[in-house]
């Protein structure tokens, strides 16, 4: 039983995902092919989402030739609104105070 299906039903299920009839294919082969196809579909969906998000900022020819969506990932300073910056600073200060008040245990020496 695979996901509530018997072997024959599972063969037809995976063959349906692949788009061909299951004759002369083992259940293991069909399962592996269907798993690979599902993984590839997920990869394509992620690529499509990334393409949509970067339409104005990408070199389309470079993507077609090499599959690279982003040529420069940036890394510059993150700009926050003053209100959000104040919240971040408050949290940083809270964490610093919490660490200062916490006494850390001394590390134990390993026994040889």
Secondary structure as the mmCIF struct_conf table of DSSP 4:
data_model
#
loop_
_struct_conf.conf_type_id
_struct_conf.id
_struct_conf.beg_label_comp_id
_struct_conf.beg_label_asym_id
_struct_conf.beg_label_seq_id
_struct_conf.end_label_comp_id
_struct_conf.end_label_asym_id
_struct_conf.end_label_seq_id
STRN STRN1 UNK A 2 UNK A 2
TURN_TY1_P TURN_TY1_P1 UNK A 3 UNK A 4
STRN STRN2 UNK A 5 UNK A 5
HELX_RH_AL_P HELX_RH_AL_P1 UNK A 7 UNK A 18
TURN_TY1_P TURN_TY1_P2 UNK A 19 UNK A 19
BEND BEND1 UNK A 20 UNK A 20
TURN_TY1_P TURN_TY1_P3 UNK A 23 UNK A 24
HELX_RH_AL_P HELX_RH_AL_P2 UNK A 27 UNK A 53
TURN_TY1_P TURN_TY1_P4 UNK A 54 UNK A 54
HELX_RH_3T_P HELX_RH_3T_P1 UNK A 55 UNK A 57
BEND BEND2 UNK A 58 UNK A 58
HELX_RH_AL_P HELX_RH_AL_P3 UNK A 60 UNK A 66
BEND BEND3 UNK A 69 UNK A 69
BEND BEND4 UNK A 71 UNK A 71
HELX_LH_PP_P HELX_LH_PP_P1 UNK A 77 UNK A 79
HELX_RH_AL_P HELX_RH_AL_P4 UNK A 82 UNK A 101
HELX_LH_PP_P HELX_LH_PP_P2 UNK A 102 UNK A 111
#
